[in-house]
Amino acid sequence: MEKFNRKEFGDYQTPLFFTDTICEYLKNELKIMPEIIIEPTCGIGNFLKSASESLPYEELYGIDIDPAKLKEVDETIPNLTLINEDIFKFKFDNIDKSKNILIIGNPPWATNTELSKLNSTNLPEKSNYRNEMAIDAMTGDSNFDISEAIIRKIITEFKATNTTIALLCKKIVVRNIFKDLIETNTKYSFIRQLNFDSSRVFRIDAEACLLVLQFGGSTLTDMACGVSDLSNPNKTLYRFGFKGGNFYSNIDDVPDIDGECVFEWRQGVKHDCSGIMELDCVDGSLFNKNGNKLSIETSLVYPLLKSSQVKRPIITETSKYIIITQKRINQDTSYIEDEAPETWKYLNNNKEHFDKRKSSIYNGKPDFSIFGIGDYSFKKYKVAVSGFYKSPIFSLVYTDKTFMLDDTCYFLSFDDHDSAYVTMLVLNSPLVKSFLKSIAFLDSKRPYTKRVLKRIDIEKSLETLSLDDLKSVEAELGLGSYLDEKILNDYSRTIKRKFNNKCKA
Ligand SMILES: C[S@@+](CC[C@H](N)C(=O)[O-])C[C@H]1O[C@@H](n2cnc3c(N)ncnc32)[C@H](O)[C@@H]1O
C-alpha cells in the first residue's frame, strides 16, 4: 500500500493557473506586502512558485509530510526552505512573528466519514476531534474536516501578528472557523469567502472556496462574513453571520420566526444493517436485500419510509419494511425469543452482520440494538423531512401500523391527525421555507438536521400565517380544502398550551 494514501492525506495538488489567480488577487486587490510567506502542506509547491513570482518576500517556507512531494518542488525558487514534517507537530517558533506574514495554500480536505473509514491518524495528537467525529457522523451534522484542524492551528499561532491567511478549503470550514472566531472573541481585520468552481479547478465536485482572513491593523466589530466570487471579488453576493446571538446563512434576509420549536424534532432509526433489517414486500411476501424470502412474525415488522420516498405532502403507503428490535434505547432484546421466535432465529442466523457494524455506538449494547427509537417512534402521525433535499418537502406520513423513518430523515410525531396536518402546512409555507433558506447551508451534504429544524418557532409562525395563507399552501400542495377555522383555532390553542407548559418547565 502506498505510504501516503491520497484520500487520507487530501492529495489534490492545486494547478498552477489557479495558484497564479489567487496570488494575483492578493497582490492586486488586497495589496499585501509580505516579508515571510509560508505554505503549510505545500505538496509539489505550486503556491510557492506563484507567490515567488508575483509577491514580494524575504523568506519562503514550504512544509509537507510527504518527502516524495517535496522532491517535486522547484528548488530554483529564491530563498526557499523546504521542511519535511507533519504540520500538526510543526513548531512555528523559528518564524519571526514581528514581520508581515502570508500563509497560503491548500490544506488537505478529508471529512470525518472518510477519515474514520480509513482509521486515519492524520489528526492533531491531543484533541477531542475523534469524539466530535463520531458524534457528528451519528447526527448527520458532519462538521469535521482535517483542513479545519490545520487552519485552527495556524490561527492560534498567528492571531496576534500581522498575518494574511489565504487557504483553500470547504465552505463549511469557513463557517466553522468564522463561528469560532466570534465565539472565542478573536479579533481580525478582514474576512471573506471567495467561491470558485472546484470541478473546473480540481475536477472534483466539492463545495470549496478561498478563505481570506487577516490579523493585525484595526479590528472588525461586524459579526458577518461576506461571500463573493473569486472572479468578481468586490461584489458581495450575500453575508452569513450572527444576529441577536443566532447564526444565519444569509444574515440580510431573515423572516422573524427564529426560536425553538414547541414539538421535539427526532431523527429516524439508525441500525447500520440494512441488508438484514430492511425488507421489501413483493406480492405479499417479505424479502431482505439478499433476495431471501422471510417467514417471520409481523409483530416487529413496521412500514418504512426512506429519505428518497419523503417527497409528497401526504404519504400513507410504502412497499418497504423494517424490523424494529427495541421499543427504547438499550432495551434487552432477549424478549424477542418468546415474543417472535422466527424473527429471533432470523436475527441470530445473521448475527455476524450486526457484529460487523463499525460504529462504536453499538459496543457493549444488547444484540441487534438500534438507535433513534423511543415512545415517539410509535406515534401514529408524523411530519417528516429528508435531511438531504435542498428544497425540503415536509410530509405528513401515517398508516395503520406506524411508519418508521430512516436515519437521514427528521420528524415530529403526533397522536392526532389534525395537529400533524396543520404542522405540515405551516412547515411547507413560503414563510418557513424562506426562513430555512436563511439558516441552512445548502452546500452541506445534509442541509437539514435537528439543529436547523428545531429553530423553526411554530408559535411565531402562526402569528404571521393567516387561515388564507395556510389554505393557499394546501391548494399549492394539491391537497383540496380540508383546513378550516376550527381546525386552525384548535391547533393554535394546542400550540399555546404547549408553549406555556414549556415555559413553566
Ligand atoms: C491538497 S494537497 C495540496 C498541496 C499543495 N498545497 C497545493 O495546493 O498544490 C495536500 C497536501 O497535504 C499534505 N499533507 C497531508 N497531511 C499532512 C500533514 N499532517 N502534515 C503535512 N502535510 C500534510 C499532503 O502530502 C499533500 O501534499
The ligand as an SDF file (V2000), in Angstrom:
LIG
                    3D

 27 29  0  0  0  0  0  0  0  0999 V2000
   -4.4780   19.1780   -1.1180 C   0  0  0  0  0  0  0  0  0  0  0  0
   -2.7370   18.7960   -1.2300 S   0  0  0  0  0  0  0  0  0  0  0  0
   -2.2310   20.3960   -1.5040 C   0  0  0  0  0  0  0  0  0  0  0  0
   -0.8530   20.5340   -1.9110 C   0  0  0  0  0  0  0  0  0  0  0  0
   -0.4710   21.9580   -2.2100 C   0  0  0  0  0  0  0  0  0  0  0  0
   -0.6890   22.7850   -1.0300 N   0  0  0  0  0  0  0  0  0  0  0  0
   -1.2450   22.5170   -3.3880 C   0  0  0  0  0  0  0  0  0  0  0  0
   -2.1540   23.3220   -3.1640 O   0  0  0  0  0  0  0  0  0  0  0  0
   -0.9860   22.1210   -4.5030 O   0  0  0  0  0  0  0  0  0  0  0  0
   -2.4400   18.4460    0.4120 C   0  0  0  0  0  0  0  0  0  0  0  0
   -1.0040   18.1340    0.7930 C   0  0  0  0  0  0  0  0  0  0  0  0
   -1.0180   17.9930    2.2050 O   0  0  0  0  0  0  0  0  0  0  0  0
   -0.0120   17.0640    2.5840 C   0  0  0  0  0  0  0  0  0  0  0  0
   -0.3610   16.6260    3.9430 N   0  0  0  0  0  0  0  0  0  0  0  0
   -1.3980   15.8620    4.3410 C   0  0  0  0  0  0  0  0  0  0  0  0
   -1.3980   15.7080    5.6840 N   0  0  0  0  0  0  0  0  0  0  0  0
   -0.3410   16.4270    6.1450 C   0  0  0  0  0  0  0  0  0  0  0  0
    0.1830   16.6540    7.4480 C   0  0  0  0  0  0  0  0  0  0  0  0
   -0.3800   16.1400    8.5440 N   0  0  0  0  0  0  0  0  0  0  0  0
    1.2850   17.4470    7.5600 N   0  0  0  0  0  0  0  0  0  0  0  0
    1.8890   17.9890    6.4610 C   0  0  0  0  0  0  0  0  0  0  0  0
    1.4360   17.7810    5.1980 N   0  0  0  0  0  0  0  0  0  0  0  0
    0.3410   17.0140    5.0420 C   0  0  0  0  0  0  0  0  0  0  0  0
   -0.1100   16.0000    1.5080 C   0  0  0  0  0  0  0  0  0  0  0  0
    1.1060   15.2850    1.4070 O   0  0  0  0  0  0  0  0  0  0  0  0
   -0.4050   16.8520    0.2480 C   0  0  0  0  0  0  0  0  0  0  0  0
    0.7430   17.1560   -0.4610 O   0  0  0  0  0  0  0  0  0  0  0  0
  1  2  1  0
  2  3  1  0
  2 10  1  0
  3  4  1  0
  4  5  1  0
  5  6  1  0
  5  7  1  0
  7  8  2  0
  7  9  1  0
 10 11  1  0
 11 12  1  0
 11 26  1  0
 12 13  1  0
 13 14  1  0
 13 24  1  0
 14 15  1  0
 14 23  1  0
 15 16  2  0
 16 17  1  0
 17 18  1  0
 17 23  2  0
 18 19  1  0
 18 20  2  0
 20 21  1  0
 21 22  2  0
 22 23  1  0
 24 25  1  0
 24 26  1  0
 26 27  1  0
M  CHG  2   2   1   9  -1
M  END
$$$$
